[in-house]
Amino acid sequence: MPDPFVLFFVPGVTPGKWVGVWKDRMRLIPFEAAPASPAEALASLRDGTADVALLRLPVDETELSVIPLYWEKAVVVVPKDHVLEAFESVTLAELVDENVLTGQDAGTVELVAAGLGVALMPQSVARGLGRRDVVARVVSDAPETRIALAWLEGNPDPLVQEFIGIVRGRTANSSRGEAKEAPAPPVKSRAAKALPAKSRPRRR
């Protein structure tokens, strides 16, 4: 079997629709998708562990090519029965007297549930960390964040271009699309397969 095409994605991103298109269109090429922290996702591109990554901007774009994709609203996560629960959306001014925590992870939501503060985060992240003792409300005037597709600049792998095309909505018959049953690349030697993931050489 050829080495899999590897996608890393940061919390809150759901790449399922693109993965589904890949598996339908590129049946001979294995595909792996794995969640990662922002730092891990960036490192994975630079050391060759991942072929592409879905990141949340801004990021250090040194050595990377980036395509911005879509915007995400910001929300505030508050404890259940908090006064802000009564509103459909709030403003930053309404959070002035709150203890706004800086994290965007499960530990931060745990602190919110314990009544130690509130937390600002992208809506998709809050949804993924949701629990019964907290609620999230859109912050109408908070800056939105943007999801982007990134890959190592100058990567010549045609499979990277194929995934870019899938994300951009190209059909299998478009000028840049690969054939539905793309030929599998040559199988690497057993020695190459035995390397740890982070030492695996990039496809050329």
C-alpha positions in Angstrom: 0.0 0.0 0.0 1.2 3.5 -0.7 1.8 5.9 2.2 -1.4 7.7 3.1 -2.2 11.3 2.3 -2.3 13.0 5.8 -4.4 16.0 6.9 -4.1 17.6 10.3 -6.9 19.9 11.5 -7.2 22.3 14.5 -10.0 22.1 17.1 -13.4 23.1 15.8 -12.7 22.3 12.2 -14.8 19.5 10.6 -13.2 18.3 7.4 -15.6 15.4 6.8 -17.1 16.7 3.6 -13.7 17.0 1.9 -12.5 13.7 3.3 -15.6 12.1 1.8 -15.0 13.5 -1.6 -11.3 12.3 -1.5 -12.3 8.8 -0.6 -14.9 8.7 -3.4 -12.5 10.3 -6.0 -9.1 8.9 -5.0 -10.0 5.4 -4.0 -6.5 4.0 -4.4 -4.8 6.6 -2.2 -5.2 6.0 1.6 -6.2 9.1 3.6 -5.6 9.9 7.2 -7.2 12.9 9.1 -6.2 13.7 12.6 -6.9 16.5 15.1 -4.0 18.6 16.3 -3.2 21.7 18.3 -2.3 24.7 16.2 1.4 24.3 17.1 1.3 20.6 16.2 -0.4 21.2 12.9 2.2 23.8 11.8 5.0 21.5 12.9 3.5 18.6 11.0 3.7 20.5 7.8 7.2 21.6 8.2 8.6 18.2 9.2 6.6 16.2 6.6 4.3 14.4 9.0 1.3 16.0 7.3 0.7 16.9 3.7 -1.9 19.6 4.3 -3.5 21.2 7.4 -6.6 23.1 8.2 -5.5 26.0 10.5 -7.1 29.0 12.2 -5.6 32.3 11.0 -3.4 34.2 11.8 -0.4 31.8 11.6 3.3 32.1 10.9 3.1 31.6 7.1 6.9 31.2 6.7 7.6 28.4 4.3 3.8 27.8 3.8 1.2 28.4 1.1 -2.2 29.3 2.5 -5.7 29.6 1.1 -8.2 31.3 3.4 -11.5 29.5 3.4 -14.3 30.6 5.7 -15.1 32.9 8.7 -16.2 31.8 12.2 -18.1 33.9 14.7 -16.9 34.4 18.2 -18.9 33.3 21.2 -18.6 33.7 25.0 -19.0 30.6 27.1 -20.7 31.3 30.4 -21.9 29.1 33.3 -25.5 27.7 33.1 -28.0 30.2 34.7 -25.5 33.1 34.1 -27.3 36.4 33.4 -26.1 36.4 29.8 -27.8 33.1 29.1 -31.1 35.1 28.7 -29.8 36.8 25.5 -29.4 35.5 22.0 -26.2 37.5 21.5 -24.1 39.9 23.6 -21.5 42.6 23.0 -18.0 43.1 24.2 -19.2 46.0 26.4 -21.4 43.5 28.3 -18.3 41.5 29.2 -16.4 44.4 30.7 -17.2 43.3 34.3 -16.6 39.6 33.7 -13.4 37.7 34.4 -12.6 36.7 30.8 -10.4 33.6 30.7 -7.7 33.3 28.0 -7.9 29.6 27.2 -9.9 27.8 24.5 -9.7 24.2 25.7 -11.6 21.7 27.9 -9.7 23.0 30.9 -10.9 26.5 30.3 -14.5 25.4 29.9 -14.2 23.5 33.2 -13.2 26.7 34.9 -16.2 28.4 33.4 -18.5 25.7 34.6 -17.0 26.2 38.1 -18.0 29.8 38.0 -14.5 31.2 37.8 -15.0 33.3 34.7 -16.2 33.3 31.1 -14.3 32.5 27.9 -14.2 33.9 24.4 -13.6 31.4 21.6 -14.6 30.5 18.0 -18.1 29.2 17.8 -17.0 25.8 16.4 -14.6 25.3 19.3 -17.3 26.1 21.9 -19.6 23.6 20.2 -17.0 20.9 20.3 -16.4 21.5 24.0 -20.0 21.9 24.9 -21.4 20.5 28.1 -24.6 20.8 30.0 -23.4 23.2 32.7 -22.3 25.9 30.3 -23.9 27.9 27.4 -22.4 29.9 24.5 -23.7 33.1 23.2 -22.5 34.9 20.0 -20.6 38.1 20.7 -21.8 40.3 17.9 -19.0 42.8 17.8 -16.0 40.5 18.5 -13.5 39.9 15.7 -14.3 36.8 13.7 -11.6 34.2 13.0 -10.8 32.5 9.7 -10.1 28.9 8.7 -7.4 28.3 6.1 -5.9 25.4 4.2 -2.1 25.3 4.4 0.7 23.2 2.9 4.5 23.5 2.6 5.4 26.1 -0.1 6.8 24.5 -3.2 5.5 21.0 -2.4 5.5 19.3 -5.8 3.2 16.4 -4.8 0.2 16.3 -7.3 -1.9 14.9 -4.5 -1.6 18.2 -2.6 -3.0 19.9 -5.7 -5.8 17.4 -5.9 -6.8 18.1 -2.3 -6.7 21.9 -2.9 -9.0 21.3 -5.9 -11.4 19.3 -3.7 -11.5 22.1 -1.1 -12.1 24.6 -3.8 -15.0 22.6 -5.2 -13.4 21.4 -8.4 -15.0 18.4 -10.0 -13.1 15.2 -10.9 -13.3 16.2 -14.6 -12.0 19.7 -14.2 -8.7 20.7 -15.8 -6.7 20.3 -12.6 -8.6 17.3 -11.2 -7.1 13.9 -11.2 -8.8 10.8 -12.6 -11.4 9.3 -10.3 -9.3 6.2 -10.1 -5.9 7.8 -9.8 -3.0 5.4 -10.1 -1.3 4.5 -6.9 2.3 5.8 -6.4 5.1 3.3 -6.2 5.2 1.5 -2.8 8.1 2.7 -0.7 10.6 0.2 0.6 10.2 -1.6 3.9 13.0 0.5 5.3 11.2 3.7 4.5 7.9 2.4 6.0 9.7 1.5 9.2 10.7 5.1 9.9 8.9 7.0 12.7 6.1 9.2 11.4 8.0 12.5 12.0 11.0 11.1 10.1 9.1 9.9 7.1 10.4 11.5 3.9 8.0 13.6 1.9 6.7 12.3 -1.4 8.4 13.8 -4.4 
